[in-house]
Amino acid sequence: MLRTLFALALAALTGTALAQGKTEVLWLGQAAFRITTPGGKVIVIDPWLKTNPKTPAGFKNLAGLGKVDLVLVTHGHADHVTDAAELVKMHKVRLYAPPGLSNTLVTLGEVPADLAPGMNISGIVTPLGPEIKFNMVSANHSSEYRWKDPATGVERMYPGGSPVGWIIELENGFKIYHMGDTGLFGDMKMIGEMYKPDLVLVPIGGNFTINPQQAALALRDMIKPRFAIPMHYGTYPILAGKPEDFVKSLEGSTTRAIVMNPGDKVDF
């Protein structure tokens, strides 16, 4: 019943939004999103699609994403970075990732050096033009990159840099905060006050990240966005956080939770 009500709300919210130059957000499962900006730029975040059990079949072939203008990654774990290098080379677009992870991907020959420009936490870049800003912010997690040597089949672990989140400021002033994988930390309040995000993409699965109640606390007391989309739950049993618990924990706050299924789109 809860998902049905949210589906109806999503339908009412979307309508002719793209025709009006709004922002389209497509959830692809786990932490993977495709964002289409008001000007038609396409940003893919944390692309784990081909082997993601929750990704809709039409997007397991990466060509199903259509055009891609930029790829963002939050950290080096496989459920966030697995398909990033292939997308970057397919579309010949830039990858922005934690600096240690970018260096590893270039050193291993996964991504050409000219498509992995460096930046670090607190950096701001505008690769799609001056009206779209990408701000790298902190996250509280871990980051390692597991790589299988194609010559030997041996798997090795490499540095993945410090995990990050992304604040994306779009042409119309709308701001999206992709938190990546994170635990609670006090600087979430500073991030909320400094960037004032309109929409937060927030993990709720627990165990490896904040759970529904902790996510609601972060949004209600520190970040205070207008909208929030829960992510990083239900892919495996250990990611046991439930969206209905997240919605209930947000009751009384100024944040509207939008619960999606992988493959759903919502426009702002």
C-alpha positions in Angstrom: 0.0 0.0 0.0 2.8 2.4 0.9 4.6 1.9 -2.4 1.4 2.3 -4.3 0.7 5.7 -2.6 4.3 6.8 -3.4 3.9 5.6 -7.0 0.8 7.8 -7.4 2.7 10.7 -5.8 5.6 10.2 -8.2 3.3 10.2 -11.2 1.7 13.4 -10.1 5.1 15.0 -9.5 6.5 14.0 -12.9 3.9 14.7 -15.5 5.4 17.1 -18.1 8.4 18.0 -15.9 11.0 17.3 -18.6 9.2 19.4 -21.1 9.4 22.2 -18.6 13.1 21.9 -18.2 13.2 20.1 -14.9 15.7 17.6 -13.4 15.1 13.9 -13.9 16.4 11.4 -11.3 16.4 7.7 -12.3 17.3 5.2 -9.6 19.1 2.1 -10.9 19.4 0.1 -7.7 21.9 0.3 -4.7 23.6 3.7 -5.0 23.5 4.1 -8.8 21.6 7.0 -10.3 21.3 8.7 -13.7 20.6 12.4 -13.4 19.5 14.4 -16.4 19.9 18.2 -15.8 17.5 20.9 -17.0 19.8 21.5 -19.9 20.0 17.9 -21.0 23.4 16.9 -19.5 23.5 13.3 -18.2 25.4 12.4 -15.0 25.8 8.8 -13.8 26.7 8.2 -10.2 28.1 5.0 -8.7 27.4 2.8 -11.7 27.1 -0.9 -10.6 24.6 -2.2 -13.2 25.6 -5.3 -15.1 25.8 -7.6 -12.0 23.5 -5.6 -9.7 20.5 -7.9 -8.9 18.2 -4.9 -8.5 19.1 -3.1 -11.7 16.3 -3.4 -14.3 17.2 -5.6 -17.2 17.1 -2.8 -19.7 20.1 -1.1 -18.0 22.3 -4.1 -17.5 23.5 -3.4 -21.0 25.2 -0.1 -20.4 24.1 1.2 -23.8 20.6 1.3 -22.3 21.6 4.4 -20.3 21.7 6.4 -23.5 24.2 9.2 -23.7 26.4 10.0 -20.7 28.2 13.2 -20.1 30.0 12.6 -16.8 30.6 9.7 -14.3 30.9 10.3 -10.6 32.0 7.7 -8.0 31.9 8.0 -4.2 34.4 5.2 -3.3 36.2 2.1 -4.4 33.8 -0.7 -3.4 32.5 -2.9 -6.2 28.9 -2.0 -5.7 29.7 1.6 -6.5 32.5 1.5 -9.1 32.3 -1.8 -11.1 31.0 -0.3 -14.4 32.5 3.1 -14.1 35.6 2.5 -16.2 33.6 0.8 -19.0 31.2 3.7 -19.1 34.0 6.3 -19.2 35.7 4.6 -22.1 32.4 3.9 -24.0 31.4 7.6 -23.9 34.9 9.1 -23.7 33.8 11.2 -20.7 35.5 12.2 -17.5 35.4 10.3 -14.3 35.6 12.1 -11.0 36.4 10.0 -8.0 38.3 10.1 -4.7 41.9 10.9 -5.7 43.4 7.7 -4.4 40.9 5.7 -6.4 41.4 7.8 -9.6 45.1 7.2 -9.3 44.6 3.4 -8.9 42.3 3.2 -11.9 44.8 5.0 -14.1 47.8 3.0 -12.8 46.0 -0.3 -13.5 45.1 0.9 -17.0 41.4 0.8 -16.3 40.8 4.5 -17.2 43.0 6.8 -19.4 44.8 9.5 -17.5 43.2 12.3 -19.5 39.7 11.1 -18.5 40.5 10.9 -14.7 41.3 14.5 -13.7 42.3 15.0 -10.1 40.4 16.7 -7.3 40.0 16.3 -3.6 37.5 17.0 -0.7 36.3 20.6 -0.8 37.2 20.8 -4.5 34.7 22.3 -6.9 34.8 21.5 -10.7 32.7 22.6 -13.6 33.4 20.1 -16.5 30.0 20.5 -18.0 30.0 24.3 -18.1 30.0 27.0 -15.5 26.4 26.6 -14.5 26.8 23.1 -13.2 29.1 22.7 -10.2 30.3 19.4 -8.6 31.4 19.8 -5.0 33.3 16.9 -3.4 32.5 16.5 0.3 33.4 14.1 3.1 31.8 10.7 3.9 32.4 8.4 6.8 33.2 5.0 5.4 36.0 2.9 3.9 37.3 2.6 0.4 39.3 -0.2 -1.2 39.5 -1.3 -4.8 39.5 -5.0 -5.6 41.0 -5.8 -9.0 41.5 -9.1 -10.8 44.7 -9.3 -12.9 43.5 -10.3 -16.4 46.8 -12.0 -17.1 46.8 -14.3 -14.0 43.2 -14.2 -12.7 44.6 -13.3 -9.2 42.6 -10.7 -7.2 44.5 -8.0 -5.4 43.3 -5.1 -3.2 44.4 -1.5 -4.1 44.0 1.9 -2.5 40.6 3.4 -3.0 41.2 6.9 -1.5 39.0 8.5 1.1 35.2 7.9 0.5 33.3 11.0 -0.5 29.9 12.4 -1.2 28.8 14.8 -4.0 26.9 18.0 -4.0 25.7 18.7 -7.5 24.5 22.2 -8.2 22.4 22.4 -11.5 21.6 25.1 -14.0 18.4 26.1 -12.3 19.9 26.2 -8.8 18.6 22.8 -7.7 21.1 21.0 -5.5 21.4 17.2 -5.1 23.5 15.6 -2.3 24.5 12.0 -3.1 25.9 10.9 0.3 27.6 7.8 -1.0 28.1 5.2 1.7 28.4 6.8 5.1 28.0 6.6 8.8 26.8 9.6 10.9 29.3 12.4 11.4 29.0 15.9 12.8 30.0 17.7 9.6 26.7 16.7 8.0 25.4 19.8 9.8 28.0 22.0 8.2 27.3 20.4 4.8 23.6 21.2 5.2 24.2 24.8 6.3 26.8 25.5 3.6 25.2 23.9 0.5 21.5 23.7 1.5 20.7 20.7 -0.7 17.2 20.4 -2.1 17.4 16.6 -2.6 19.5 14.1 -0.6 20.1 10.6 -1.9 20.6 8.8 1.4 21.7 5.2 2.3 19.4 3.4 4.8 20.5 -0.2 4.6 22.4 -0.3 7.9 25.3 -2.6 8.7 27.7 -0.9 6.3 26.0 2.5 6.4 23.5 4.5 8.5 20.1 2.8 9.0 16.6 4.3 8.5 16.5 5.9 11.9 20.0 7.3 11.7 19.3 8.6 8.1 16.2 10.4 9.3 18.1 11.9 12.2 20.8 13.2 9.8 18.2 14.8 7.5 15.9 16.1 10.2 18.5 17.6 12.6 21.5 18.4 10.4 20.9 18.5 6.6 17.3 19.6 6.4 16.6 19.1 2.7 13.2 19.5 1.0 13.3 15.9 -0.5 15.1 12.7 0.2 15.3 9.4 -1.7 16.4 6.3 0.2 19.0 4.1 -1.4 21.5 1.3 -0.6 19.0 -1.1 0.9 17.4 -4.4 0.1 20.0 -5.5 -2.5 21.1 -8.2 -0.1 19.5 -9.5 3.1 22.2 -7.8 5.2 21.1 -4.4 3.9 18.0 -4.8 6.0 16.9 -1.2 6.5 13.3 -0.7 5.2 11.9 2.4 3.5 8.8 2.4 5.6 10.8 2.7 8.7 12.7 5.6 7.1 9.4 7.4 6.2 8.0 6.8 9.7 11.2 8.2 11.3 10.9 11.3 9.2 7.4 12.1 10.4 7.2 15.7 11.8 10.2 16.9 9.8 10.3 19.3 6.8 11.7 16.7 4.5 9.5 14.8 2.1 10.6 11.2 1.6 10.2 9.8 -2.0 10.4 6.0 -2.0 11.3 4.6 -5.4 11.8 1.2 -7.0 14.8 0.6 -9.2 13.9 1.8 -12.7 11.6 4.6 -11.3 12.1 8.2 -12.4 11.1 11.4 -10.6 11.3 14.9 -11.8 12.0 18.1 -9.8 
